Amino acid sequence: MRIDSHQHFWQYDPARDGWIDEEMPVLKRDYLPADLLPELDANGIDAAVAVQAHQSEQETLFLLDLARRYPVIAGVVGWVDLCAPDVRQRLEYFSRFEVLRGFRHIAQSEPDDRFLIRDDFVRGIGCLRSFHFTFDLLVRPRQLPAAVELVENFPDQPFVLDHMAKPFVKTNQIDGWASDIRRLAAYPRVSCKLSGLITEADWRSWRADDFRPYLDVVFEAFGTDRLMFGSDWPVCLLAGTYTQVTELIAGYISNRPDREKSNLFGRNAFNFYDLKAMANGSGSH
């Protein structure tokens, strides 16, 4: 099975989706499964993991409803207030949905670069494992040190780094990011998504070679058993097509063994998110 480990759906709301600014007109519309299906078919992708784009439980329920109606959504990464006093009760409620595999917080937008290791947030992260939930780390390079501290505290919690922590592709900076990536990858329960890269480059003039130094780092640090392809559709449309994103990663690994290609384009995501729902054809119970 070929799996896209990272994409989004939304019904565009200008008030709610304020992050979509005037430079992003292509994103100012609804993006729903009917829009994604032709892209998956054209690129030989069998299933996708839908990841939250808005921080509310309503967003989580929206994605769960889509997954119920569209079996191609093999897993959902939702949002819950991990800082809330009743977080354990909320996780218990959400644990009834088999297709819900984990949660994410948009830490990249937090003004405090050490938000991930605040006491209340750490308490919430500590509740995830007992419900078999994963956690997606969405951070920028300056927040990687806090991410390292967080995962150090939870060696048994499965984490996945979204978008390779958004390296500075546009300005060719790599050193500080690379050293922090290696520190994070030293923890064996941390994986990394090969996603969100083209939007960190020059949207109009990027070339595949621009990403090679950054991909070299994550392949060396994580190995091919902890990396997974993700399109970041529809956000990727700011800088390219779904097919271009797919071909970028396929081209980079073109000389690697078939087993590694299968891992990167499906098996690793299947294993990380434990996508039983896709295997048995059920969405929730």
NUZAVO-240019 format. One line per field, with one value per residue (C-alpha): x, y, z; chain. Coordinates in steps of 0.5 Angstrom, whole numbers, m for minus. Example, Ala and Ser with C-alpha at 12.3 -4.5 7.8 and 13.67 -1.06 7.14 Angstrom:
! residues 2
px <- 25  27
py <- m9  m2
pz <- 16  14
semi <- A  A
This chain:
! residues 285
px <- 0  3  1  1  2  1  m5  m11  m18  m22  m28  m25  m27  m23  m24  m22  m16  m12  m6  m8  m6  m6  0  m4  m10  m10  m12  m18  m23  m25  m21  m25  m24  m27  m21  m16  m18  m16  m9  m8  m10  m6  0  m1  m3  m8  m9  m8  m7  m11  m8  m11  m10  m14  m14  m21  m24  m29  m24  m22  m29  m30  m24  m27  m33  m30  m26  m32  m35  m29  m25  m19  m17  m14  m12  m13  m9  m13  m13  m14  m12  m7  m6  m13  m14  m19  m14  m15  m22  m22  m17  m21  m27  m23  m20  m27  m25  m21  m19  m16  m9  m6  m6  m2  m1  1  7  11  6  7  11  14  20  20  12  13  16  11  9  2  3  8  3  m2  4  5  m3  m2  1  m4  m9  m4  m4  2  4  6  11  10  16  21  28  29  24  28  32  25  23  29  28  21  22  28  22  18  23  17  12  12  13  14  17  13  16  23  22  22  29  31  32  30  37  41  42  43  48  44  38  42  46  39  36  41  40  33  34  38  31  29  21  22  20  20  16  19  14  13  19  17  14  20  24  23  16  17  24  26  29  30  37  36  33  38  43  37  35  42  42  35  36  43  40  34  35  30  26  23  22  15  13  8  5  2  m3  m6  m1  4  0  3  9  8  3  2  5  12  12  11  17  21  22  21  27  31  31  31  37  35  33  25  24  27  22  16  18  18  12  8  10  13  7  3  7  8  0  m2  m7  m11  m17  m14  m13  m20  m24  m27  m27  m29  m33
py <- 0  7  12  20  21  28  32  37  38  44  48  55  60  67  69  62  61  67  64  64  71  75  71  65  66  58  56  61  55  49  43  36  29  29  34  30  23  25  27  20  16  20  18  11  13  8  12  18  21  27  32  38  45  48  48  45  39  41  40  33  31  34  30  24  25  25  19  15  17  16  10  13  17  11  15  22  26  31  36  36  41  38  43  42  39  34  32  25  25  28  23  17  20  20  13  10  12  7  12  17  15  21  29  35  42  48  49  53  59  59  65  61  57  53  51  44  43  47  43  43  41  36  33  32  29  24  22  20  13  10  11  9  16  18  26  30  35  41  46  51  50  55  50  44  44  44  38  34  36  33  27  26  25  20  15  10  15  15  22  24  31  34  37  36  42  47  48  54  52  59  62  55  55  48  48  49  45  39  39  39  34  29  30  29  23  20  18  11  13  19  19  24  26  28  33  41  42  46  51  53  54  60  58  60  58  52  46  39  40  45  40  35  37  37  30  28  30  26  20  19  21  17  12  9  6  12  17  17  21  26  31  37  38  43  47  45  48  54  52  46  40  34  30  35  33  26  26  30  25  19  22  23  15  13  9  6  m2  m3  m5  2  5  1  3  11  11  7  1  6  11  4  2  9  10  3  4  m3  1  1  m6  m9  m3  0  7  8  4
pz <- 0  m2  3  4  11  11  8  10  9  10  9  8  13  13  20  23  17  18  17  10  8  1  m2  m2  m6  m8  m1  0  m2  1  0  1  m1  m7  m9  m7  m10  m17  m14  m11  m17  m21  m17  m15  m7  m4  2  6  13  15  19  23  21  26  34  36  38  32  27  30  29  22  20  23  20  13  15  16  9  5  7  3  9  13  19  23  27  31  36  43  49  52  57  60  67  64  58  60  60  53  51  53  49  43  44  42  34  32  26  30  31  34  36  34  36  32  36  31  32  39  42  47  43  49  49  48  55  59  65  63  56  58  63  57  53  58  58  50  51  55  50  44  41  37  37  31  32  28  30  26  27  33  37  36  42  46  42  44  51  50  47  52  57  54  51  50  46  39  36  28  26  21  15  17  22  16  14  11  4  1  4  4  12  14  20  27  24  22  29  32  27  29  36  35  31  37  40  37  38  33  26  21  15  8  7  7  3  m3  1  5  m2  m7  m9  m16  m18  m14  m16  m14  m12  m7  m2  m3  3  7  5  6  13  15  11  15  22  21  16  12  17  20  14  11  5  6  1  5  0  m1  2  m3  m8  m6  m10  m14  m16  m12  m17  m17  m9  m10  m16  m12  m6  m12  m15  m9  m7  m15  m14  m7  m6  m7  0  2  m3  0  7  5  1  5  10  15  16  16  22  26  26  26  21  23  20  13  14  16  12  19  20  27  33
semi <- A  A  A  A  A  A  A  A  A  A  A  A  A  A  A  A  A  A  A  A  A  A  A  A  A  A  A  A  A  A  A  A  A  A  A  A  A  A  A  A  A  A  A  A  A  A  A  A  A  A  A  A  A  A  A  A  A  A  A  A  A  A  A  A  A  A  A  A  A  A  A  A  A  A  A  A  A  A  A  A  A  A  A  A  A  A  A  A  A  A  A  A  A  A  A  A  A  A  A  A  A  A  A  A  A  A  A  A  A  A  A  A  A  A  A  A  A  A  A  A  A  A  A  A  A  A  A  A  A  A  A  A  A  A  A  A  A  A  A  A  A  A  A  A  A  A  A  A  A  A  A  A  A  A  A  A  A  A  A  A  A  A  A  A  A  A  A  A  A  A  A  A  A  A  A  A  A  A  A  A  A  A  A  A  A  A  A  A  A  A  A  A  A  A  A  A  A  A  A  A  A  A  A  A  A  A  A  A  A  A  A  A  A  A  A  A  A  A  A  A  A  A  A  A  A  A  A  A  A  A  A  A  A  A  A  A  A  A  A  A  A  A  A  A  A  A  A  A  A  A  A  A  A  A  A  A  A  A  A  A  A  A  A  A  A  A  A  A  A  A  A  A  A  A  A  A  A  A  A  A  A  A  A  A  A
